[in-house]
Amino acid sequence: MSTARLNSSQESVVRSQNFNPENVYKESRSFRMLFVRAIIILLLLVSIEIPAALSSEPKTEAPAPSLKTGKLYIYGAVGQKIADPLIKEFQTLYPEIRVDFVHMSPGEVFNRHMNNIAAGRVSADILWSPEITLQSSLVKDGYSLRYRPQVTGSFLPFARKLDTSLVTAFEPIVMAYNRKFFSRDDYPTTHRMMQKEFRDKRYRGMIGTCDPDKNTHAFMLLTQDLVYGFNFWTLVKSFGEAGIKLFPDYSSTLSAISSGEIAFAYNIPLSEIAKYRGAEENIGWFYPSDYTLALPLMALISRGATNPDAAKLWADFLFSKAAQQTISWETNLLPVREDVEGGELRKIAKAVPGGEVLKAVGTDGEASRYSDKGLKRGFLLKWKQLLNKSK
């Protein structure tokens, strides 16, 4: 068979008849893949360049490394005059945190928290109460979270060392005396000196204190003398030899000092002297130089806090200058910051002992030990036996 030569128009028809769509599809697909790869590379370059550009900008103040959102639950027995201004200031600093401050009695702070834990319910993040024995019990039994506030400033040494209990303010315990009896200020200034000098005849019938069997504060302070003191039971024997007089409350104890019925009063809260004293010139007082007990206003961060980061921010805030001034002024207690003016009690407090002399009771859990009825009964029995035996 012979073949004929095709002209140009016929060749064009043949090429169109031999067109293959699969080849076009392959070429189109390759183009799309190249385009996608180009887009991905471009995005990667942009993601690298943006942080680099930001890092060259001036750095702003870094936020606290805490979660500044959510709700902060506080069980407090400190009064609204203290809580309200503190909450307002705190929420100005941290508007994202809502503070739910539940006001209750000191006993309720403890009981509600423990009941919530027992029932598996959400409880407070912060427990803030002046009830030393119950707060101490929470510390001793491990219900408080360890945290040391991240605040700069001038603080009393004991406030810096604590982490399971936060002392937000305190009241020192002093010794009171009759100025006329000690006209030359020759009173014993340490517990060791008291132990020795109270055996002298000049003190016979001239020593007094608040009865620990009738006053819970007086009892707790004596148990802390046992913890911190020098040979406490020997000191109690000296009380007995001096014929110590026991009074039902601090007011009657100070009244006896003022009248000259007694010359020396053991373990008196400074606020009691401030309340009684007024223009009274017969009563003097001093801090024992070997150790001075202090009653703390304690705050704890709950070990099971639902918002521990917010709780830590609150703890930091309580040690700020503004918060310390508010707490001291409204409670009439002394601030733990030395660079804060404080309230009325600060005006008569003189220079509080420094170093290791000041002992905040209950912060180590020991104050709760004698809440046990058996131990309390045993302590009081020994106290009475030594007083009576030494007469």
C-alpha atoms as one frame of an Amber mdcrd trajectory, in Angstrom:
protein
   0.000   0.000   0.000   1.310   3.415  -0.855   1.333   6.313   1.547   0.573
   9.861   0.628   2.447  12.863   1.939   0.323  15.052   4.295   0.048  18.780
   3.907   0.349  21.252   6.839  -3.349  21.428   7.635  -3.557  17.675   7.766
  -0.556  17.475  10.199  -2.292  19.887  12.532  -5.372  17.682  12.584  -3.271
  14.605  13.360  -1.463  16.350  16.286  -4.798  17.397  17.810  -6.074  13.869
  17.451  -2.948  12.525  19.273  -3.389  14.963  22.318  -2.977  13.179  25.714
  -4.781  14.818  28.807  -2.769  12.736  31.309   0.366  14.586  30.332  -1.314
  17.928  31.030  -2.525  16.713  34.438   0.981  15.637  35.437   2.413  19.007
  34.488  -0.356  20.839  36.407   0.205  18.740  39.527   3.936  19.419  39.542
   3.273  23.128  39.326   0.873  23.040  42.268   3.368  21.130  44.456   6.062
  23.658  43.687   3.676  26.476  44.602   2.720  24.881  47.967   6.384  24.301
  48.838   7.124  27.944  48.118   4.314  29.066  50.425   5.554  26.807  53.287
   9.112  28.118  52.959   7.831  31.688  53.014   5.810  31.070  56.199   8.814
  29.512  57.946  10.959  32.508  57.089   8.326  34.888  58.476   7.971  32.894
  61.736  11.711  33.148  62.271  11.958  36.811  61.470   9.121  38.064  63.730
  10.597  36.897  67.101  13.980  38.170  65.997  12.484  41.583  65.355  10.647
  41.550  68.703  13.775  40.605  70.615  15.420  43.791  69.439  12.704  45.936
  71.051  13.176  47.360  74.592  12.172  44.816  77.275   9.198  45.614  79.492
   8.886  44.535  83.163   8.355  40.781  83.283   5.092  39.658  84.890   5.210
  37.570  88.082   5.660  33.877  87.260   2.182  33.080  88.543  -1.266  32.402
  87.209  -3.009  35.776  87.515  -6.460  34.528  86.678  -9.277  32.736  88.451
 -10.655  33.031  91.956  -8.813  33.281  95.263 -10.667  31.853  98.262  -9.765
  33.246 101.693 -11.141  32.240 105.078 -10.369  35.142 107.376 -10.951  36.147
 111.003  -9.363  39.581 110.818 -12.334  41.916 110.346 -13.629  43.894 107.399
 -11.684  47.038 108.310  -8.547  45.104 107.466  -9.825  42.906 104.659 -11.736
  45.421 102.537  -8.896  47.885 101.812  -6.475  45.013 101.251  -8.790  43.322
  98.749  -9.300  46.610  96.915  -5.562  47.234  96.623  -4.818  43.634  95.629
  -7.404  43.633  92.859  -5.994  46.899  91.563  -2.678  45.087  91.153  -4.221
  41.862  89.824  -7.614  42.642  88.262  -7.814  39.178  86.687  -8.016  37.532
  90.117 -11.353  37.632  91.885 -10.965  37.550  95.693 -13.677  35.719  97.609
 -13.009  36.653 101.265 -15.257  34.769 103.689 -15.428  36.460 107.091 -15.808
  34.093 110.039 -14.656  33.497 113.602 -11.233  31.953 114.307 -12.838  28.653
 115.277 -14.889  28.600 112.070 -11.789  29.134 109.935 -10.328  25.915 111.289
 -13.525  23.853 111.490 -14.860  24.707 108.038 -11.519  24.027 106.396 -11.137
  20.653 108.081 -14.759  19.696 107.340 -14.265  20.588 103.665 -11.157  18.442
 103.485 -12.876  15.508 105.170 -15.810  15.758 102.746 -13.577  16.152  99.682
 -14.942  19.632  98.968 -13.082  22.671  97.660 -11.792  24.756 100.575  -9.889
  27.991 101.074  -6.580  28.850  99.413  -5.630  31.133 102.348  -6.390  30.698
 106.065  -5.806  33.898 108.046  -6.549  33.939 111.755  -5.272  35.203 115.130
  -6.147  31.857 116.771  -2.608  30.653 117.352  -3.344  27.170 118.686  -5.571
  26.179 115.749  -3.282  27.706 113.111  -0.364  25.945 114.778  -2.272  22.671
 114.586  -2.661  23.063 110.802   1.080  23.681 110.489   1.985  20.715 112.665
  -0.302  18.323 110.786   1.019  19.354 107.370  -1.972  21.281 106.015   0.036
  24.353 105.049   1.975  24.811 101.820   5.618  25.854 102.072   6.237  29.270
 100.593   8.557  32.150 101.390   7.215  35.510 100.135   9.237  37.044  97.305
   9.308  40.577  98.693  12.247  42.908  99.236  12.564  45.242 102.197  13.687
  45.408 105.811  12.083  42.610 107.833  12.440  41.255 111.348  14.628  38.127
 111.181  11.969  35.623 112.275   9.594  36.766 109.513  12.187  35.977 106.838
  12.826  32.434 108.037   9.253  31.152 108.112   7.695  29.323 105.181   4.870
  27.075 106.433   3.324  29.915 108.442   3.381  33.581 107.483   3.462  36.093
 110.343   1.664  39.179 109.037   1.833  41.106 112.344   2.637  40.346 115.979
   2.409  41.421 119.593   5.383  41.094 121.950   5.099  39.662 125.450   6.839
  41.772 128.085   7.530  41.869 131.808   5.859  44.635 133.826   7.079  46.136
 137.092   6.275  48.781 139.681   8.520  51.790 139.164   8.606  52.678 142.856
   9.706  49.203 143.909  12.459  49.193 141.277  13.497  52.814 141.606  16.946
  52.044 140.190  15.690  49.797 137.402  17.443  46.859 139.063  14.902  44.271
 137.932  15.994  40.906 136.464  16.170  41.171 132.676  16.560  37.489 131.696
  14.717  34.322 132.673  17.878  32.940 134.236  18.157  36.049 136.425  14.485
  35.727 137.406  15.036  32.128 138.423  17.845  33.207 140.729  16.551  36.509
 142.125  12.947  35.520 142.824  14.256  33.359 145.653  15.347  36.514 147.466
  13.164  37.576 150.398  12.475  40.979 148.859  10.299  39.300 146.239   8.208
  37.323 148.709   4.559  37.940 147.783   5.575  40.536 145.188   5.469  38.397
 142.018   2.302  37.890 139.990   1.012  36.509 136.701  -2.210  35.626 134.937
  -3.603  32.262 136.080  -2.987  29.651 133.330  -5.874  27.590 134.650  -8.298
  30.448 133.901  -6.735  32.199 130.925  -5.947  30.336 127.693  -3.392  32.917
 126.537  -1.523  32.701 129.819  -1.465  28.910 129.558  -0.156  28.934 125.991
   2.611  31.412 126.847   3.843  29.247 129.712   3.980  26.195 127.427   6.126
  28.240 125.025   8.425  29.198 127.902   8.888  25.464 128.302   9.871  25.240
 124.611  12.235  28.232 124.465  13.190  28.871 128.057  16.092  28.074 130.290
  15.159  25.275 132.722  11.499  26.302 132.883  10.392  24.073 135.746  13.204
  25.387 137.935  11.851  28.882 137.242   8.410  27.679 138.347   9.958  26.485
 141.619  11.304  30.018 142.092   7.783  31.338 141.537   6.609  29.047 144.309
   9.355  30.185 146.682   8.363  33.792 146.022   4.709  32.998 146.788   3.531
  34.044 143.316   0.027  35.526 143.115  -2.289  34.393 140.331  -4.861  36.722
 138.761  -7.841  35.826 136.528  -6.974  38.323 133.776  -4.348  40.831 132.658
  -6.282  43.871 133.797  -6.354  42.715 137.424  -2.670  41.754 137.193  -1.734
  45.256 136.046  -3.996  46.806 138.654  -2.013  44.949 141.310   1.225  46.330
 139.816  -0.112  49.864 139.809  -1.314  49.714 143.395   1.912  48.204 144.682
   0.275  44.915 145.702   2.900  43.192 143.556   6.147  44.523 142.124   6.692
  42.256 139.120   4.256  40.763 136.587   5.343  37.857 134.391   4.291  37.466
 130.711   2.071  40.438 129.891   0.952  41.216 126.285   2.115  44.715 125.382
  -1.362  45.712 124.181  -2.719  45.083 127.681  -0.248  47.589 129.094  -1.157
  50.059 126.350  -4.854  49.719 127.217  -4.387  49.949 130.973  -1.564  52.367
 131.254  -2.812  55.681 129.915  -1.253  58.335 132.117  -0.285  55.705 134.690
   3.250  56.393 135.846   3.656  53.475 138.248   3.955  50.750 135.605   7.148
  50.129 133.685   7.922  47.259 131.329  10.767  45.683 129.339  11.602  42.980
 126.815  13.514  40.035 128.334  16.926  40.095 126.695  17.464  36.314 126.390
  14.225  35.651 124.516  10.952  37.509 124.048   7.781  35.691 123.073   5.528
  37.181 120.381   1.900  36.418 119.560   1.596  36.267 115.737  -1.270  36.973
 113.369  -0.687  34.020 111.056  -1.700  33.380 107.461  -1.298  29.959 105.846
  -1.469  28.818 102.235  -3.504  25.629 102.166  -1.624  22.594 100.932  -4.684
  21.710  98.856  -5.205  25.212  97.447  -7.130  25.260  94.161  -5.236  28.353
  93.035  -1.825  28.189  94.752  -0.255  30.716  92.378  -2.828  33.374  93.266
  -2.393  32.468  96.939   1.337  33.123  96.657   0.646  36.510  95.091  -1.611
  37.323  98.054   1.129  36.229 100.467   3.630  38.492  98.689   1.125  41.335
  98.847   0.601  40.954 102.628   4.290  41.759 103.111   4.240  44.897 100.983
   4.639  48.253 102.729   1.071  49.330 101.999  -0.465  46.099 103.296   1.736
  46.041 106.388   0.699  49.575 107.272  -2.992  48.706 106.930  -2.686  45.500
 108.958  -0.684  47.140 111.741  -2.945  50.167 111.970  -6.232  48.278 112.033
  -5.149  45.419 114.339  -3.029  47.547 116.689  -0.250  45.012 116.271   3.352
  45.524 115.244   4.350  45.116 111.573   7.024  42.606 110.602   8.551  45.176
 108.263  10.978  47.504 109.994  10.436  50.217 107.378   6.710  50.613 108.196
   5.427  53.128 110.716   2.660  50.922 112.078  -0.266  51.733 114.357  -0.717
  52.986 117.901   1.113  50.096 119.560   4.261  50.968 117.612   4.390  54.309
 119.408   5.033  52.702 122.797   6.797  49.545 121.617  10.296  51.038 121.662
  12.902  49.050 119.729  11.801  45.416 119.570  14.496  42.786 120.097  16.438
  41.801 117.014  18.303  38.716 115.910  17.131  35.428 117.407  15.680  36.993
 120.566  12.127  37.414 119.265  10.229  34.096 119.213   6.919  33.955 117.329
   4.939  31.257 119.114   3.005  28.632 117.184   4.827  29.014 113.891   6.537
  25.641 114.268   3.411  23.786 115.385   4.471  23.467 119.032   1.689  25.708
 120.379  -0.890  23.077 119.428   0.789  20.314 121.387  -0.867  21.195 124.673
  -4.327  21.486 123.139  -4.469  17.797 123.928  -6.549  17.563 127.116  -4.285
  14.985 128.708  -1.126  17.022 128.129  -2.809  20.203 129.314  -4.007  18.510
 132.481  -0.533  17.129 133.116   1.108  20.528 132.595  -1.251  22.314 134.979
  -0.908  19.566 137.571   2.888  19.885 137.581   2.596  23.698 137.653   0.397
  23.605 140.765   2.468  20.932 142.498   5.719  22.879 142.073   4.132  26.145
 143.228   2.659  24.572 146.321   5.703  22.424 147.119   8.043  25.380 146.982
   6.065  27.597 149.370
